[in-house]
Amino acid sequence: MTANPEPLDAQITTRVPSRVRREIDALARAAGSTPLSLARRLLEEGVRRESHPGITFRAGAAGRRASLEGRRIDVWQIMETLWASDGDVDAAASSLDLRPEEVRTALAYFADYPAEVEDWIRRNREQADAEEDAWRRRRAALRR
């Protein structure tokens, strides 16, 4: 979720049913993670989802990112469209085929986690620039 994780400076101790522990172990193994790391991630994402109804988290090649629940669109994409629409929620919603409330959901998440969303925007722009450079090199290689 965040590129620069916060320090782990607080502790919660809890007991869970054996079934839940087995499921966490299996999921962690499948993800190449540790049960403790997975439990931390699930806890943080759960808190964020409770605080921001309508937000969920998706895994991808570049990592997990906040996205709109029930849609295949990320918060960073909504924010870029909102900014391109000069902050007009209705225009951004129309452009993305979303309801204005869905754009406001993404905006509320961004307001609480701007560095995370801006990091996704930066990373995606860097990837797009790298792909464009590669495309230009391939095009140039076709000419003698």
MDTraj code that builds the backbone (N, CA, C; nanometers):
import mdtraj as md
import numpy as np

residues = "MET THR ALA ASN PRO GLU PRO LEU ASP ALA GLN ILE THR THR ARG VAL PRO SER ARG VAL ARG ARG GLU ILE ASP ALA LEU ALA ARG ALA ALA GLY SER THR PRO LEU SER LEU ALA ARG ARG LEU LEU GLU GLU GLY VAL ARG ARG GLU SER HIS PRO GLY ILE THR PHE ARG ALA GLY ALA ALA GLY ARG ARG ALA SER LEU GLU GLY ARG ARG ILE ASP VAL TRP GLN ILE MET GLU THR LEU TRP ALA SER ASP GLY ASP VAL ASP ALA ALA ALA SER SER LEU ASP LEU ARG PRO GLU GLU VAL ARG THR ALA LEU ALA TYR PHE ALA ASP TYR PRO ALA GLU VAL GLU ASP TRP ILE ARG ARG ASN ARG GLU GLN ALA ASP ALA GLU GLU ASP ALA TRP ARG ARG ARG ARG ALA ALA LEU ARG ARG".split()
xyz = np.array([
    [0.0819, -0.1189, 0.0000],
    [0.0000, 0.0000, 0.0000],
    [0.0860, 0.1249, 0.0000],
    [0.1662, 0.1431, 0.1005],
    [0.2485, 0.2634, 0.1037],
    [0.3908, 0.2286, 0.0633],
    [0.4518, 0.3202, -0.0097],
    [0.5893, 0.2974, -0.0530],
    [0.6852, 0.3096, 0.0648],
    [0.6537, 0.3977, 0.1579],
    [0.7371, 0.4195, 0.2764],
    [0.6578, 0.3802, 0.3994],
    [0.6653, 0.2532, 0.4393],
    [0.5837, 0.2092, 0.5519],
    [0.6190, 0.2819, 0.6805],
    [0.5178, 0.2982, 0.7604],
    [0.5362, 0.3627, 0.8906],
    [0.6121, 0.2690, 0.9841],
    [0.6785, 0.3244, 1.0844],
    [0.7472, 0.2377, 1.1816],
    [0.6443, 0.1568, 1.2608],
    [0.6835, 0.0365, 1.2964],
    [0.5975, -0.0493, 1.3769],
    [0.6269, -0.0200, 1.5232],
    [0.5483, 0.0708, 1.5795],
    [0.5782, 0.1170, 1.7147],
    [0.4669, 0.0886, 1.8155],
    [0.3665, 0.0116, 1.7740],
    [0.2578, -0.0231, 1.8653],
    [0.2296, -0.1725, 1.8512],
    [0.1754, -0.2305, 1.9554],
    [0.1540, -0.3745, 1.9545],
    [0.0115, -0.4059, 1.9930],
    [-0.0465, -0.5053, 1.9250],
    [-0.1771, -0.5601, 1.9594],
    [-0.1572, -0.7105, 1.9738],
    [-0.2040, -0.7639, 2.0812],
    [-0.1973, -0.9085, 2.1002],
    [-0.3402, -0.9601, 2.1028],
    [-0.3655, -1.0618, 2.0234],
    [-0.5006, -1.1171, 2.0188],
    [-0.4953, -1.2659, 1.9895],
    [-0.6012, -1.3320, 2.0242],
    [-0.6126, -1.4741, 1.9929],
    [-0.7172, -1.4858, 1.8828],
    [-0.6961, -1.5816, 1.7925],
    [-0.7906, -1.6050, 1.6835],
    [-0.8216, -1.7543, 1.6792],
    [-0.9333, -1.7910, 1.6195],
    [-0.9631, -1.9343, 1.6059],
    [-0.8542, -2.0037, 1.5241],
    [-0.8304, -2.1297, 1.5536],
    [-0.7292, -2.2078, 1.4815],
    [-0.7530, -2.2048, 1.3314],
    [-0.8779, -2.2095, 1.2904],
    [-0.9119, -2.2050, 1.1488],
    [-0.8580, -2.0771, 1.0833],
    [-0.8751, -1.9639, 1.1500],
    [-0.8271, -1.8359, 1.0954],
    [-0.6751, -1.8376, 1.0864],
    [-0.6101, -1.8898, 1.1872],
    [-0.4635, -1.8982, 1.1842],
    [-0.4166, -1.9856, 1.0678],
    [-0.4833, -2.0983, 1.0465],
    [-0.4459, -2.1855, 0.9339],
    [-0.4660, -2.1143, 0.8000],
    [-0.5742, -2.0396, 0.7889],
    [-0.6013, -1.9667, 0.6640],
    [-0.4976, -1.8572, 0.6408],
    [-0.4602, -1.7866, 0.7459],
    [-0.3564, -1.6829, 0.7333],
    [-0.2243, -1.7469, 0.6926],
    [-0.1895, -1.8586, 0.7553],
    [-0.0650, -1.9284, 0.7193],
    [-0.0658, -1.9680, 0.5720],
    [-0.1769, -2.0254, 0.5254],
    [-0.1861, -2.0715, 0.3863],
    [-0.1794, -1.9535, 0.2892],
    [-0.2518, -1.8476, 0.3198],
    [-0.2492, -1.7295, 0.2324],
    [-0.1104, -1.6667, 0.2277],
    [-0.0453, -1.6605, 0.3419],
    [0.0894, -1.6027, 0.3476],
    [0.1867, -1.6867, 0.2650],
    [0.1794, -1.8179, 0.2801],
    [0.2670, -1.9064, 0.2007],
    [0.2445, -1.8844, 0.0519],
    [0.1176, -1.8782, 0.0112],
    [0.0838, -1.8608, -0.1302],
    [0.1341, -1.7270, -0.1837],
    [0.1388, -1.6264, -0.0972],
    [0.1832, -1.4935, -0.1384],
    [0.3321, -1.4735, -0.1200],
    [0.4006, -1.5741, -0.0652],
    [0.5436, -1.5594, -0.0398],
    [0.5714, -1.4597, 0.0707],
    [0.4830, -1.4553, 0.1673],
    [0.4926, -1.3615, 0.2778],
    [0.4989, -1.4389, 0.4092],
    [0.5011, -1.3654, 0.5174],
    [0.4936, -1.4282, 0.6485],
    [0.3532, -1.4070, 0.7042],
    [0.3088, -1.4954, 0.7918],
    [0.1770, -1.4757, 0.8522],
    [0.1651, -1.3405, 0.9235],
    [0.2710, -1.2980, 0.9903],
    [0.2656, -1.1709, 1.0619],
    [0.2514, -1.0528, 0.9660],
    [0.3277, -1.0533, 0.8566],
    [0.3165, -0.9449, 0.7577],
    [0.1776, -0.9410, 0.6961],
    [0.1247, -1.0585, 0.6637],
    [-0.0091, -1.0642, 0.6065],
    [-0.1124, -1.0138, 0.7063],
    [-0.1023, -1.0554, 0.8316],
    [-0.1975, -1.0107, 0.9334],
    [-0.1922, -0.8586, 0.9494],
    [-0.0727, -0.8015, 0.9480],
    [-0.0603, -0.6545, 0.9567],
    [-0.1309, -0.5871, 0.8394],
    [-0.1056, -0.6406, 0.7176],
    [-0.1665, -0.5814, 0.5992],
    [-0.3182, -0.5907, 0.6054],
    [-0.3686, -0.7078, 0.6431],
    [-0.5128, -0.7252, 0.6524],
    [-0.5745, -0.6324, 0.7565],
    [-0.5065, -0.6152, 0.8668],
    [-0.5557, -0.5257, 0.9714],
    [-0.5595, -0.3818, 0.9214],
    [-0.4503, -0.3367, 0.8589],
    [-0.4477, -0.1989, 0.8082],
    [-0.5537, -0.1770, 0.7010],
    [-0.5641, -0.2703, 0.6083],
    [-0.6639, -0.2549, 0.5028],
    [-0.8051, -0.2574, 0.5607],
    [-0.8273, -0.3416, 0.6597],
    [-0.9586, -0.3459, 0.7237],
    [-0.9945, -0.2142, 0.7892],
    [-0.8987, -0.1531, 0.8570],
    [-0.9229, -0.0225, 0.9203],
    [-0.9547, 0.0819, 0.8125],
    [-0.8777, 0.0805, 0.7035],
    [-0.9008, 0.1773, 0.5957],
    [-1.0364, 0.1551, 0.5295],
    [-1.0749, 0.0303, 0.5106],
    [-1.2053, 0.0024, 0.4489],
    [-1.3194, 0.0473, 0.5401],
    [-1.3029, 0.0286, 0.6700],
    [-1.4056, 0.0754, 0.7642],
    [-1.4165, 0.2275, 0.7629],
    [-1.3021, 0.2940, 0.7520],
    [-1.2993, 0.4407, 0.7511],
    [-1.3438, 0.4991, 0.6176],
    [-1.3314, 0.4196, 0.5116],
    [-1.3639, 0.4667, 0.3763],
    [-1.4503, 0.3638, 0.3037],
    [-1.5798, 0.3581, 0.3403],
    [-1.6688, 0.2642, 0.2719],
    [-1.6657, 0.2895, 0.1208],
    [-1.6603, 0.1807, 0.0461],
    [-1.6549, 0.1928, -0.0993],
    [-1.5146, 0.1756, -0.1544],
    [-1.4150, 0.1714, -0.0653],
    [-1.2764, 0.1501, -0.1070],
    [-1.2385, 0.0056, -0.0772],
    [-1.1658, -0.0548, -0.1687],
    [-1.1112, -0.1879, -0.1484],
    [-0.9661, -0.1857, -0.1951],
    [-0.8988, -0.2970, -0.1865],
    [-0.7580, -0.3035, -0.2255],
    [-0.7391, -0.4191, -0.3215],
    [-0.6642, -0.3917, -0.4283],
    [-0.6380, -0.4914, -0.5312],
    [-0.4891, -0.5163, -0.5435],
    [-0.4574, -0.6423, -0.5673],
    [-0.3183, -0.6784, -0.5911],
    [-0.2906, -0.6708, -0.7403],
    [-0.1689, -0.6350, -0.7738],
    [-0.1256, -0.6318, -0.9121],
    [0.0236, -0.6504, -0.9189],
    [0.0764, -0.6513, -1.0388],
    [0.2198, -0.6723, -1.0577],
    [0.3021, -0.5683, -0.9827],
    [0.2505, -0.4476, -0.9716],
    [0.3240, -0.3398, -0.9054],
    [0.2906, -0.3266, -0.7573],
    [0.2045, -0.4152, -0.7057],
    [0.1710, -0.4100, -0.5643],
    [0.0221, -0.3875, -0.5419],
    [-0.0152, -0.3703, -0.4174],
    [-0.1550, -0.3481, -0.3819],
    [-0.1866, -0.1999, -0.3895],
    [-0.3075, -0.1710, -0.4343],
    [-0.3469, -0.0319, -0.4458],
    [-0.4947, -0.0162, -0.4115],
    [-0.5278, 0.1036, -0.3672],
    [-0.6658, 0.1355, -0.3328],
    [-0.7464, 0.1522, -0.4606],
    [-0.8658, 0.0936, -0.4601],
    [-0.9524, 0.1055, -0.5762],
    [-1.0974, 0.1142, -0.5303],
    [-1.1824, 0.1426, -0.6266],
    [-1.3241, 0.1567, -0.5966],
    [-1.3879, 0.0180, -0.5933],
    [-1.4576, -0.0095, -0.4856],
    [-1.5223, -0.1388, -0.4683],
    [-1.6267, -0.1603, -0.5788],
    [-1.6228, -0.2788, -0.6383],
    [-1.7207, -0.3115, -0.7407],
    [-1.6882, -0.2563, -0.8779],
    [-1.5770, -0.1863, -0.8901],
    [-1.5340, -0.1286, -1.0179],
    [-1.3897, -0.1680, -1.0418],
    [-1.3477, -0.1632, -1.1648],
    [-1.2083, -0.1946, -1.1969],
    [-1.1348, -0.0637, -1.2235],
    [-1.1358, 0.0251, -1.1253],
    [-1.0687, 0.1536, -1.1386],
    [-1.0035, 0.1887, -1.0052],
    [-0.8824, 0.2394, -1.0130],
    [-0.8061, 0.2723, -0.8930],
    [-0.8289, 0.4172, -0.8511],
    [-0.8038, 0.4433, -0.7242],
    [-0.8196, 0.5788, -0.6707],
    [-0.7298, 0.6765, -0.7468],
    [-0.6063, 0.6359, -0.7779],
    [-0.5156, 0.7275, -0.8478],
    [-0.5712, 0.7664, -0.9843],
    [-0.6398, 0.6748, -1.0532],
    [-0.6970, 0.7056, -1.1839],
    [-0.8118, 0.8059, -1.1704],
    [-0.8915, 0.7875, -1.0683],
    [-1.0030, 0.8799, -1.0441],
    [-0.9491, 1.0187, -1.0117],
    [-0.8448, 1.0247, -0.9282],
    [-0.7884, 1.1552, -0.8914],
    [-0.7288, 1.2262, -1.0128],
    [-0.6585, 1.1543, -1.0978],
    [-0.6029, 1.2181, -1.2177],
    [-0.7141, 1.2749, -1.3052],
    [-0.8226, 1.2006, -1.3190],
    [-0.9350, 1.2486, -1.3989],
    [-1.0022, 1.3673, -1.3315],
    [-1.0142, 1.3633, -1.2007],
    [-1.0745, 1.4750, -1.1271],
    [-0.9913, 1.6015, -1.1438],
    [-0.8598, 1.5895, -1.1336],
    [-0.7735, 1.7061, -1.1525],
    [-0.7809, 1.7578, -1.2960],
    [-0.7862, 1.6655, -1.3930],
    [-0.7971, 1.7054, -1.5338],
    [-0.9304, 1.7735, -1.5611],
    [-1.0287, 1.7481, -1.4747],
    [-1.1609, 1.8103, -1.4857],
    [-1.1713, 1.9349, -1.3990],
    [-1.0559, 1.9889, -1.3576],
    [-1.0506, 2.1095, -1.2729],
    [-1.1326, 2.0948, -1.1451],
    [-1.1328, 1.9739, -1.0895],
    [-1.2020, 1.9511, -0.9632],
    [-1.3524, 1.9363, -0.9757],
    [-1.4048, 1.9291, -1.0977],
    [-1.5487, 1.9146, -1.1196],
    [-1.5859, 1.7669, -1.1037],
    [-1.6467, 1.7347, -0.9909],
    [-1.6809, 1.5972, -0.9581],
    [-1.7762, 1.5383, -1.0611],
    [-1.8762, 1.6149, -1.1016],
    [-1.9735, 1.5633, -1.1982],
    [-1.9080, 1.5348, -1.3330],
    [-1.8202, 1.6227, -1.3774],
    [-1.7520, 1.6018, -1.5052],
    [-1.6607, 1.4792, -1.4987],
    [-1.5877, 1.4644, -1.3894],
    [-1.5005, 1.3474, -1.3738],
    [-1.5837, 1.2200, -1.3699],
    [-1.6942, 1.2228, -1.2974],
    [-1.7811, 1.1054, -1.2885],
    [-1.8337, 1.0680, -1.4265],
    [-1.8776, 1.1657, -1.5011],
    [-1.9288, 1.1409, -1.6358],
    [-1.8201, 1.0825, -1.7255],
    [-1.7017, 1.1387, -1.7180],
    [-1.5900, 1.0919, -1.8000],
    [-1.5534, 0.9473, -1.7704],
    [-1.5652, 0.9070, -1.6448],
    [-1.5272, 0.7719, -1.6023],
    [-1.6444, 0.6745, -1.5954],
    [-1.7648, 0.7236, -1.6288],
    [-1.8859, 0.6430, -1.6183],
    [-1.9066, 0.5951, -1.4749],
    [-1.8869, 0.6881, -1.3807],
    [-1.9082, 0.6620, -1.2383],
    [-2.0178, 0.7542, -1.1873],
    [-2.0667, 0.7249, -1.0692],
    [-2.1581, 0.8165, -1.0012],
    [-2.0744, 0.9215, -0.9277],
    [-2.1236, 1.0432, -0.9134],
    [-2.0478, 1.1457, -0.8402],
    [-2.0077, 1.1001, -0.7000],
    [-2.0924, 1.0198, -0.6330],
    [-2.0588, 0.9714, -0.4989],
    [-1.9347, 0.8834, -0.5027],
    [-1.9163, 0.8084, -0.6107],
    [-1.7984, 0.7233, -0.6223],
    [-1.6714, 0.8071, -0.6365],
    [-1.6814, 0.9163, -0.7097],
    [-1.5661, 1.0071, -0.7218],
    [-1.5367, 1.0694, -0.5854],
    [-1.6411, 1.1073, -0.5122],
    [-1.6210, 1.1640, -0.3781],
    [-1.5594, 1.0623, -0.2824],
    [-1.5926, 0.9353, -0.2988],
    [-1.5329, 0.8290, -0.2177],
    [-1.3823, 0.8251, -0.2400],
    [-1.3418, 0.8296, -0.3661],
    [-1.1983, 0.8302, -0.3994],
    [-1.1320, 0.9565, -0.3465],
    [-1.1984, 1.0685, -0.3582],
    [-1.1449, 1.1959, -0.3090],
    [-1.1238, 1.1915, -0.1575],
    [-1.2184, 1.1338, -0.0856],
    [-1.2058, 1.1241, 0.0601],
    [-1.0866, 1.0353, 0.0976],
    [-1.0674, 0.9270, 0.0240],
    [-0.9529, 0.8399, 0.0503],
    [-0.8237, 0.9161, 0.0222],
    [-0.8191, 0.9853, -0.0907],
    [-0.6997, 1.0629, -0.1251],
    [-0.6685, 1.1669, -0.0172],
    [-0.7711, 1.2303, 0.0357],
    [-0.7501, 1.3334, 0.1376],
    [-0.6792, 1.2769, 0.2605],
    [-0.7044, 1.1496, 0.2922],
    [-0.6399, 1.0876, 0.4079],
    [-0.5062, 1.0214, 0.3756],
    [-0.4863, 0.9830, 0.2490],
    [-0.3635, 0.9111, 0.2094],
    [-0.3024, 0.9703, 0.0817],
    [-0.2761, 1.1014, 0.0806],
    [-0.2274, 1.1636, -0.0437],
    [-0.0924, 1.1106, -0.0908],
    [-0.0012, 1.0854, 0.0002],
    [0.1323, 1.0390, -0.0412],
    [0.1234, 0.9040, -0.1113],
    [0.0403, 0.8155, -0.0612],
    [0.0236, 0.6832, -0.1227],
    [-0.0309, 0.6949, -0.2648],
    [-0.1353, 0.7751, -0.2826],
    [-0.1974, 0.7904, -0.4141],
    [-0.1022, 0.8629, -0.5099],
    [-0.0364, 0.9666, -0.4611],
    [0.0586, 1.0390, -0.5461],
    [0.1754, 0.9489, -0.5866],
    [0.2158, 0.8560, -0.4998],
    [0.3210, 0.7624, -0.5344],
    [0.2762, 0.6724, -0.6494],
    [0.1514, 0.6263, -0.6467],
    [0.0993, 0.5461, -0.7574],
    [0.0980, 0.6261, -0.8867],
    [0.0582, 0.7521, -0.8793],
    [0.0555, 0.8366, -0.9986],
    [0.1966, 0.8513, -1.0545],
    [0.2919, 0.8787, -0.9682],
    [0.4315, 0.8942, -1.0120],
    [0.4818, 0.7663, -1.0765],
    [0.4578, 0.6534, -1.0106],
    [0.5053, 0.5249, -1.0637],
    [0.4425, 0.4928, -1.1987],
    [0.3149, 0.5213, -1.2147],
    [0.2485, 0.4951, -1.3415],
    [0.2981, 0.5876, -1.4519],
    [0.3263, 0.7116, -1.4183],
    [0.3826, 0.8035, -1.5185],
    [0.5221, 0.7576, -1.5593],
    [0.6028, 0.7148, -1.4633],
    [0.7368, 0.6639, -1.4957],
    [0.7276, 0.5420, -1.5862],
    [0.6348, 0.4515, -1.5575],
    [0.6172, 0.3322, -1.6406],
    [0.5720, 0.3711, -1.7811],
    [0.4793, 0.4643, -1.7904],
    [0.4322, 0.5090, -1.9223],
    [0.5460, 0.5739, -2.0013],
    [0.6280, 0.6543, -1.9338],
    [0.7425, 0.7166, -2.0012],
    [0.8408, 0.6109, -2.0504],
    [0.8680, 0.5098, -1.9682],
    [0.9607, 0.4035, -2.0067],
    [0.9058, 0.3257, -2.1264],
    [0.7759, 0.2985, -2.1260],
    [0.7167, 0.2258, -2.2381],
    [0.7190, 0.3090, -2.3654],
    [0.6966, 0.4394, -2.3524],
    [0.7029, 0.5260, -2.4706],
    [0.8458, 0.5320, -2.5251],
    [0.9438, 0.5411, -2.4374],
    [1.0839, 0.5402, -2.4814],
    [1.1165, 0.4114, -2.5554],
    [1.0727, 0.2982, -2.5022],
    [1.0982, 0.1690, -2.5671],
    [1.0298, 0.1646, -2.7037],
    [0.9079, 0.2142, -2.7112],
    [0.8360, 0.2181, -2.8383],
    [0.9121, 0.3032, -2.9395],
    [0.9611, 0.4197, -2.8976],
    [1.0371, 0.5069, -2.9886],
    [1.1658, 0.4384, -3.0357],
    [1.2340, 0.3686, -2.9474],
    [1.3565, 0.2979, -2.9871],
    [1.3259, 0.1887, -3.0891],
    [1.2170, 0.1165, -3.0671],
    [1.1798, 0.0120, -3.1630],
    [1.1426, 0.0725, -3.2978],
    [1.0705, 0.1825, -3.2960],
    [1.0347, 0.2496, -3.4205],
    [1.1600, 0.2979, -3.4938],
    [1.2532, 0.3541, -3.4173],
    [1.3768, 0.4026, -3.4796],
    [1.4594, 0.2866, -3.5357],
    [1.4525, 0.1721, -3.4710],
    [1.5292, 0.0561, -3.5178],
    [1.4762, 0.0028, -3.6513],
    [1.3525, 0.0332, -3.6838],
    [1.2943, -0.0109, -3.8101],
    [1.3471, 0.0702, -3.9284],
    [1.3980, 0.1887, -3.8997],
    [1.4506, 0.2763, -4.0054],
    [1.6021, 0.2632, -4.0111],
    [1.6559, 0.2699, -4.1296],
    [1.8020, 0.2659, -4.1451],
    [1.8503, 0.3990, -4.1923],
])
top = md.Topology()
chain = top.add_chain()
for i, resn in enumerate(residues, 1):
    res = top.add_residue(resn, chain, resSeq=i)
    for name in ("N", "CA", "C"):
        top.add_atom(name, md.element.get_by_symbol(name[0]), res)
traj = md.Trajectory(xyz[None], top)
